[in-house]
Amino acid sequence: MPKTAPKTASSKKTTPFAAPEKQPVYVPGQSPQMDAWFTSFFIENHLDHFSNPEKAATEEQVRFMVYTEPNERYYPCSDKMFDAIIHRKNSAHIQKAYNQVLQRLLALIDRQIEDPWEKTYLESLIINKYQHETRDEIMIPSRLEKRLMRIYLNRTHIEDPYMFEKAQRNANAQALLDSPALKKALNHVDEAALKNPPRTLDDIKSQIASLEFQRLICLSNTPELWESDGALKRCVDDYLAIFEKPFTGDGLQPLLAFLGFGKQHPPKRRKILWLADEAGEAIVDLAVIRHLVAQGDKVIIAFKSGPLYTKADIHDFTTDQVFCNAIGQAIIIQDPSLNKNELVRTLRGDTPILVLSDGTNENLNLILVSTTFARMFKEVDAVISRGMDQRRRFFDTQFQFTQEIFSIAAEKDGSVSILYKPRHPHVIKFSHQDLELKAKTIIDQMKHAKDEGMTVIFYSGIIGSIPGKIAMAKKIMSVFVDHLKMQSSLTFIINPSQYYEPGMDADDLMFMWEIVQRSGMIDIWRFQTYDDIVTAFQIMNQKIPPEWVGKDATYSTGCTKEMAIAIDVQNSHPEMQIIGPARERFMRRKEYGVGSMYDRRLAPACRV
């Protein structure tokens, strides 16, 4: 029978993370000078979407991951660092972090460049750039490191300075997992456990799964096993001692509960986003992940998009055969901007392990991650983050997130630290199953109406294509739809503006409505005309505001996409009528801003 769980370092009870009452590090509006410095912080760090639209995410995309209050802006650094930068104080703290970045780069140059002239040149170049970037103390250290590393890579033409070291770590880690001594230790049962065995087979299975998981976690937080090739010299007792590592922090029990260990009912298939960290460690993490997959979970592993010292990155698949073999038959998601429908189809596939890049060469920067990563973050059931570097971005900050966060990292004293941060209590999450159920409810209403001899009309109009005017857009649509109902008998008219629920974003709405629209239940698909808008304002006895003059469905990104769907549906259901502006006029709006209801090309002009 399995042993009981390893002991924690302290006998004191720990409680799950409780967010303190948020005390803003900075509140805009205190002074124009401070507000200008605040804006400069985002611009200088290339984190402002309107200054750097190709790289920095929109606020809507950031809200996929970070719960922000109205007028609050997320920053990807610790509160202590942001406070020091924004208030121009604690220079010693900033300079210490800057110097650590510089020393890592200089050590890299000294380690790899042998030619004295070239070495001096690179050192001087890096120092010159360092002095320039740190003069005003506005740069986040990780952003400084990214810029200095990019200079080094571009000047030396070295694709990955730590390629061979990472490959060696991975090879050592794989040799560790293949070790007969380790396999025997993992399968070891302490005789003491036989004295008080579980009473049911379900209990036995659950305890075995939990114990194996904890043993693998202890193993994956013992970096000395793969940082040298001494792992094969270890015996069974050495590994059993590793399995007895204490767990610290408040996260072990919440993590075990989330993973379903100790529960006797059939396991729920959870979707977990696993943020990988170091080379070597990632190979052992894959053993943990395969254990979770065996329990029925789906795991999405995120790697760095390019070299960052000894961090595992997505290119290791093409340069390291050990790494490639270890990942097995996993599917690599290569598109950095999957839409929600494509993402849901991918998640529903049979492959239990998916792999993607987070889109950055930094430890963790949620403003610069790819759209696919941001959408994946939103869709999963929890995030497991590895290592101390990523932990700071999740736990040394006042911000809470849209998902439960578990951080697993090795402490210097040899213990395994697991922290837990629950998602913000105000987060409203709609799974794709929730949205499909809502769509089915609407489809059932349509079917019932048709059974009653009614004509089903779907009305597409402007909702969010004029930013800041959503409330008026919904009112215009509702007034006109009520007008249509009064004019026509035996009609069931769907007004999309009435189905919005708090917490839904444009991704959710588009996903839900496409299911409804492709149901084959629509008799007439009507697209909003300018005459419809004029009629609505006449009924409200109001003059038409300038932003609504001349508008119709062709101005809407959503309606443009819906016209393409309508044409496709009509090919399958030729009896369906399409009424509204001419089809060829639906050409102006091509793509949503991520998480937005308006065309992404309009975003700079829509800044409030």
KETOR-47028 format. One line per field, with one value per residue (C-alpha): residue number from 1; residue in three letters; y, z, x. Coordinates in steps of 0.5 Angstrom, whole numbers, plus 500, padded with zeros to 3 digits. Layout:
! residues N
k	(NUM,...)
r	(ALA,...)
Y	(Y,...)
Z	(Z,...)
X	(X,...)
END
This chain:
! residues 608
k	(1,2,3,4,5,6,7,8,9,10,11,12,13,14,15,16,17,18,19,20,21,22,23,24,25,26,27,28,29,30,31,32,33,34,35,36,37,38,39,40,41,42,43,44,45,46,47,48,49,50,51,52,53,54,55,56,57,58,59,60,61,62,63,64,65,66,67,68,69,70,71,72,73,74,75,76,77,78,79,80,81,82,83,84,85,86,87,88,89,90,91,92,93,94,95,96,97,98,99,100,101,102,103,104,105,106,107,108,109,110,111,112,113,114,115,116,117,118,119,120,121,122,123,124,125,126,127,128,129,130,131,132,133,134,135,136,137,138,139,140,141,142,143,144,145,146,147,148,149,150,151,152,153,154,155,156,157,158,159,160,161,162,163,164,165,166,167,168,169,170,171,172,173,174,175,176,177,178,179,180,181,182,183,184,185,186,187,188,189,190,191,192,193,194,195,196,197,198,199,200,201,202,203,204,205,206,207,208,209,210,211,212,213,214,215,216,217,218,219,220,221,222,223,224,225,226,227,228,229,230,231,232,233,234,235,236,237,238,239,240,241,242,243,244,245,246,247,248,249,250,251,252,253,254,255,256,257,258,259,260,261,262,263,264,265,266,267,268,269,270,271,272,273,274,275,276,277,278,279,280,281,282,283,284,285,286,287,288,289,290,291,292,293,294,295,296,297,298,299,300,301,302,303,304,305,306,307,308,309,310,311,312,313,314,315,316,317,318,319,320,321,322,323,324,325,326,327,328,329,330,331,332,333,334,335,336,337,338,339,340,341,342,343,344,345,346,347,348,349,350,351,352,353,354,355,356,357,358,359,360,361,362,363,364,365,366,367,368,369,370,371,372,373,374,375,376,377,378,379,380,381,382,383,384,385,386,387,388,389,390,391,392,393,394,395,396,397,398,399,400,401,402,403,404,405,406,407,408,409,410,411,412,413,414,415,416,417,418,419,420,421,422,423,424,425,426,427,428,429,430,431,432,433,434,435,436,437,438,439,440,441,442,443,444,445,446,447,448,449,450,451,452,453,454,455,456,457,458,459,460,461,462,463,464,465,466,467,468,469,470,471,472,473,474,475,476,477,478,479,480,481,482,483,484,485,486,487,488,489,490,491,492,493,494,495,496,497,498,499,500,501,502,503,504,505,506,507,508,509,510,511,512,513,514,515,516,517,518,519,520,521,522,523,524,525,526,527,528,529,530,531,532,533,534,535,536,537,538,539,540,541,542,543,544,545,546,547,548,549,550,551,552,553,554,555,556,557,558,559,560,561,562,563,564,565,566,567,568,569,570,571,572,573,574,575,576,577,578,579,580,581,582,583,584,585,586,587,588,589,590,591,592,593,594,595,596,597,598,599,600,601,602,603,604,605,606,607,608)
r	(MET,PRO,LYS,THR,ALA,PRO,LYS,THR,ALA,SER,SER,LYS,LYS,THR,THR,PRO,PHE,ALA,ALA,PRO,GLU,LYS,GLN,PRO,VAL,TYR,VAL,PRO,GLY,GLN,SER,PRO,GLN,MET,ASP,ALA,TRP,PHE,THR,SER,PHE,PHE,ILE,GLU,ASN,HIS,LEU,ASP,HIS,PHE,SER,ASN,PRO,GLU,LYS,ALA,ALA,THR,GLU,GLU,GLN,VAL,ARG,PHE,MET,VAL,TYR,THR,GLU,PRO,ASN,GLU,ARG,TYR,TYR,PRO,CYS,SER,ASP,LYS,MET,PHE,ASP,ALA,ILE,ILE,HIS,ARG,LYS,ASN,SER,ALA,HIS,ILE,GLN,LYS,ALA,TYR,ASN,GLN,VAL,LEU,GLN,ARG,LEU,LEU,ALA,LEU,ILE,ASP,ARG,GLN,ILE,GLU,ASP,PRO,TRP,GLU,LYS,THR,TYR,LEU,GLU,SER,LEU,ILE,ILE,ASN,LYS,TYR,GLN,HIS,GLU,THR,ARG,ASP,GLU,ILE,MET,ILE,PRO,SER,ARG,LEU,GLU,LYS,ARG,LEU,MET,ARG,ILE,TYR,LEU,ASN,ARG,THR,HIS,ILE,GLU,ASP,PRO,TYR,MET,PHE,GLU,LYS,ALA,GLN,ARG,ASN,ALA,ASN,ALA,GLN,ALA,LEU,LEU,ASP,SER,PRO,ALA,LEU,LYS,LYS,ALA,LEU,ASN,HIS,VAL,ASP,GLU,ALA,ALA,LEU,LYS,ASN,PRO,PRO,ARG,THR,LEU,ASP,ASP,ILE,LYS,SER,GLN,ILE,ALA,SER,LEU,GLU,PHE,GLN,ARG,LEU,ILE,CYS,LEU,SER,ASN,THR,PRO,GLU,LEU,TRP,GLU,SER,ASP,GLY,ALA,LEU,LYS,ARG,CYS,VAL,ASP,ASP,TYR,LEU,ALA,ILE,PHE,GLU,LYS,PRO,PHE,THR,GLY,ASP,GLY,LEU,GLN,PRO,LEU,LEU,ALA,PHE,LEU,GLY,PHE,GLY,LYS,GLN,HIS,PRO,PRO,LYS,ARG,ARG,LYS,ILE,LEU,TRP,LEU,ALA,ASP,GLU,ALA,GLY,GLU,ALA,ILE,VAL,ASP,LEU,ALA,VAL,ILE,ARG,HIS,LEU,VAL,ALA,GLN,GLY,ASP,LYS,VAL,ILE,ILE,ALA,PHE,LYS,SER,GLY,PRO,LEU,TYR,THR,LYS,ALA,ASP,ILE,HIS,ASP,PHE,THR,THR,ASP,GLN,VAL,PHE,CYS,ASN,ALA,ILE,GLY,GLN,ALA,ILE,ILE,ILE,GLN,ASP,PRO,SER,LEU,ASN,LYS,ASN,GLU,LEU,VAL,ARG,THR,LEU,ARG,GLY,ASP,THR,PRO,ILE,LEU,VAL,LEU,SER,ASP,GLY,THR,ASN,GLU,ASN,LEU,ASN,LEU,ILE,LEU,VAL,SER,THR,THR,PHE,ALA,ARG,MET,PHE,LYS,GLU,VAL,ASP,ALA,VAL,ILE,SER,ARG,GLY,MET,ASP,GLN,ARG,ARG,ARG,PHE,PHE,ASP,THR,GLN,PHE,GLN,PHE,THR,GLN,GLU,ILE,PHE,SER,ILE,ALA,ALA,GLU,LYS,ASP,GLY,SER,VAL,SER,ILE,LEU,TYR,LYS,PRO,ARG,HIS,PRO,HIS,VAL,ILE,LYS,PHE,SER,HIS,GLN,ASP,LEU,GLU,LEU,LYS,ALA,LYS,THR,ILE,ILE,ASP,GLN,MET,LYS,HIS,ALA,LYS,ASP,GLU,GLY,MET,THR,VAL,ILE,PHE,TYR,SER,GLY,ILE,ILE,GLY,SER,ILE,PRO,GLY,LYS,ILE,ALA,MET,ALA,LYS,LYS,ILE,MET,SER,VAL,PHE,VAL,ASP,HIS,LEU,LYS,MET,GLN,SER,SER,LEU,THR,PHE,ILE,ILE,ASN,PRO,SER,GLN,TYR,TYR,GLU,PRO,GLY,MET,ASP,ALA,ASP,ASP,LEU,MET,PHE,MET,TRP,GLU,ILE,VAL,GLN,ARG,SER,GLY,MET,ILE,ASP,ILE,TRP,ARG,PHE,GLN,THR,TYR,ASP,ASP,ILE,VAL,THR,ALA,PHE,GLN,ILE,MET,ASN,GLN,LYS,ILE,PRO,PRO,GLU,TRP,VAL,GLY,LYS,ASP,ALA,THR,TYR,SER,THR,GLY,CYS,THR,LYS,GLU,MET,ALA,ILE,ALA,ILE,ASP,VAL,GLN,ASN,SER,HIS,PRO,GLU,MET,GLN,ILE,ILE,GLY,PRO,ALA,ARG,GLU,ARG,PHE,MET,ARG,ARG,LYS,GLU,TYR,GLY,VAL,GLY,SER,MET,TYR,ASP,ARG,ARG,LEU,ALA,PRO,ALA,CYS,ARG,VAL)
Y	(500,507,511,518,524,527,532,539,543,546,544,550,550,554,557,559,565,571,577,583,589,592,599,602,603,609,612,617,624,626,631,632,630,624,622,623,619,613,614,614,608,604,607,606,599,598,596,601,598,604,606,599,595,589,587,590,587,591,592,587,582,583,582,575,574,579,582,589,594,600,605,600,598,592,592,586,587,586,592,594,595,599,603,605,606,610,614,615,612,606,607,602,597,599,599,592,589,593,590,583,584,587,582,576,579,580,573,570,574,572,565,565,570,568,573,579,585,582,581,588,591,587,589,596,596,592,597,603,601,599,606,609,605,605,613,615,609,607,601,594,590,584,589,591,584,583,589,587,580,582,586,580,575,580,582,575,571,566,563,560,561,556,550,545,546,545,539,536,538,535,528,528,529,523,519,520,518,512,510,503,506,511,507,502,508,510,504,503,502,503,497,502,504,497,497,502,501,504,501,501,500,507,510,506,508,515,515,512,517,523,520,518,526,528,524,526,534,533,530,535,540,537,541,538,531,534,540,534,527,524,522,515,514,515,509,507,510,517,518,516,521,526,524,526,533,538,542,549,554,554,551,543,541,546,543,536,538,541,535,531,527,524,524,517,520,519,524,531,532,538,543,545,551,549,554,551,554,551,546,539,541,541,534,531,536,532,525,529,531,524,522,528,526,518,521,524,531,535,539,545,546,553,555,561,563,564,563,566,563,556,556,551,554,552,551,546,541,542,542,537,530,528,534,532,525,526,530,525,525,532,537,544,550,554,559,565,568,563,565,562,557,554,554,550,545,544,543,538,534,527,529,530,534,541,545,552,558,564,569,572,571,574,570,572,578,578,584,581,574,572,572,564,564,569,566,559,562,564,557,553,551,553,555,551,556,553,557,563,567,567,566,574,576,572,573,579,583,586,584,578,573,570,563,560,560,555,556,550,552,549,553,554,550,544,544,544,551,551,557,558,564,564,567,574,573,577,573,571,565,562,555,553,548,554,558,552,551,558,557,551,554,560,554,551,557,558,551,552,558,555,549,554,557,563,566,566,573,574,581,583,590,595,593,595,597,605,604,607,607,600,602,606,601,596,601,603,595,594,600,598,590,592,596,590,586,591,591,583,578,571,573,570,576,575,581,579,585,582,576,579,577,581,577,576,579,579,572,569,572,571,563,563,566,562,556,559,562,555,552,552,555,562,564,571,574,581,586,593,599,606,607,602,607,613,610,608,615,617,613,615,622,624,627,623,624,625,618,615,618,614,608,601,594,594,599,593,588,583,584,583,576,575,576,571,566,568,567,560,558,560,555,549,552,556,558,563,570,575,582,589,592,589,584,587,593,588,589,595,591,585,583,584,587,581,581,587,588,593,593,592,598,603,602,608,612,610,611,615)
Z	(500,499,504,507,503,505,511,510,513,518,523,522,518,512,509,501,498,500,496,501,500,494,495,488,487,483,481,475,475,481,477,469,470,474,469,463,467,468,460,459,463,458,452,454,455,449,453,450,444,441,440,439,436,433,439,445,447,447,454,452,450,457,460,458,463,468,472,472,475,471,469,472,468,468,469,468,474,481,485,489,482,479,485,485,478,478,484,482,489,492,486,490,488,481,480,484,479,473,475,475,468,466,470,466,460,461,464,457,453,457,457,449,446,446,441,446,441,440,447,449,443,445,453,451,446,452,457,453,451,458,461,456,457,465,466,467,471,467,464,467,468,464,458,459,459,452,449,451,449,442,441,443,439,433,433,434,430,435,435,442,446,451,446,448,455,455,450,456,461,457,456,463,465,460,463,470,468,465,471,474,481,480,477,483,488,484,485,492,498,505,510,515,510,510,517,516,509,505,506,498,492,490,496,494,487,489,494,489,484,489,492,485,483,489,488,481,483,488,483,478,483,484,479,481,478,471,472,472,470,477,477,474,480,485,488,490,497,494,490,496,500,495,495,502,501,505,501,503,502,502,495,496,498,493,488,490,491,484,480,484,488,494,490,489,483,476,474,471,465,466,462,465,462,464,464,463,465,465,460,464,469,463,461,468,468,462,467,471,465,463,470,469,462,465,470,464,464,458,459,454,455,454,452,451,443,443,447,454,458,460,459,455,448,443,438,442,438,432,435,441,439,446,447,441,443,450,448,444,439,442,437,436,436,431,429,434,433,433,434,439,434,432,439,441,436,437,445,443,439,442,443,451,450,446,446,444,445,449,444,448,450,457,464,463,460,459,455,450,449,443,442,442,449,451,449,452,458,458,456,461,468,471,470,473,473,474,477,481,475,473,480,481,476,479,486,488,485,487,481,481,474,471,472,479,479,482,482,483,485,488,494,496,502,498,500,494,495,492,492,490,488,486,480,482,485,480,474,470,466,460,458,451,453,457,450,446,451,451,443,444,448,443,437,441,441,434,433,437,433,427,429,431,424,425,421,424,423,425,425,425,426,429,437,438,432,434,441,447,444,445,450,444,439,443,444,437,435,440,438,431,432,437,431,426,431,431,423,422,425,427,427,431,431,434,437,439,443,448,449,452,459,464,463,456,451,443,443,447,443,436,438,441,435,429,432,432,425,422,425,419,423,420,415,414,415,416,416,419,414,415,414,420,424,422,423,430,432,429,434,440,437,437,432,429,432,428,429,427,420,414,418,417,418,413,418,423,423,426,421,415,418,419,412,410,414,411,404,406,410,404,400,404,405,399,402,407,405,406,406,407,404,398,399,395,400,406,404,409,416,416,423,430,435,440,445,442,438,433,427,429,424,428,435,434,432,438,444,449)
X	(500,502,505,502,504,511,511,511,517,512,507,503,496,497,491,489,492,487,488,489,485,488,492,493,501,499,492,492,490,494,498,499,507,506,501,506,511,506,505,512,513,509,512,519,518,514,508,503,499,498,505,507,501,504,507,504,497,490,487,482,487,490,483,483,488,488,482,483,478,476,481,486,492,496,504,508,513,513,509,516,519,513,513,520,520,513,515,522,525,528,534,538,533,532,540,541,536,539,546,544,542,548,553,549,550,558,558,555,560,566,564,563,567,575,578,580,578,571,570,572,568,562,563,563,557,553,555,554,547,546,548,543,537,538,539,532,531,524,526,523,529,527,525,533,535,531,534,541,541,538,544,549,545,545,552,555,550,549,542,542,548,546,544,549,548,541,541,546,541,536,540,542,534,532,538,535,528,530,535,533,534,529,524,525,524,518,515,517,512,514,512,509,504,501,499,494,491,486,479,477,480,478,482,488,488,487,492,497,496,497,503,506,505,508,514,515,514,520,524,522,525,532,536,542,540,540,545,551,551,551,544,546,551,545,542,534,535,538,531,527,530,529,521,521,523,518,513,512,507,500,499,499,493,489,493,491,484,484,487,482,486,482,476,472,467,470,475,473,477,481,485,491,496,503,508,515,521,528,531,532,527,522,524,522,516,514,513,509,505,504,502,496,494,493,488,484,487,489,495,498,505,508,515,519,519,526,533,533,539,538,530,527,524,520,526,529,524,528,535,535,532,532,527,523,523,520,515,512,506,504,501,505,500,504,499,500,493,488,481,476,473,480,482,476,477,484,482,477,482,484,491,492,498,499,505,505,510,508,510,516,523,522,520,513,510,503,502,507,504,501,494,494,497,492,486,489,490,482,480,483,481,488,495,501,507,514,520,522,522,515,513,514,510,504,505,509,504,497,494,489,488,482,485,487,495,499,506,511,519,525,527,534,534,532,524,519,515,508,503,496,493,485,482,479,472,469,471,465,467,463,466,465,460,456,456,454,448,446,446,442,437,436,436,430,426,427,425,419,417,417,413,408,408,412,417,424,428,435,437,444,446,452,453,460,463,463,467,463,457,455,449,446,447,443,437,437,437,431,427,427,426,420,418,418,414,409,409,409,405,407,414,420,425,432,435,442,443,438,442,449,451,456,462,461,467,466,470,464,459,462,462,455,452,455,453,446,447,449,443,439,433,433,428,430,437,436,442,441,440,441,434,433,437,433,427,429,431,425,421,425,424,431,436,441,448,453,457,451,450,450,452,449,451,457,460,461,466,461,456,462,463,456,455,460,457,450,452,455,449,445,449,446,439,437,430,433,433,438,435,440,445,448,453,459,459,461,468,471,471,476,478,476,481,482,477,474,467,470,475,482,484,480,483,488,483,478,483,479)
END
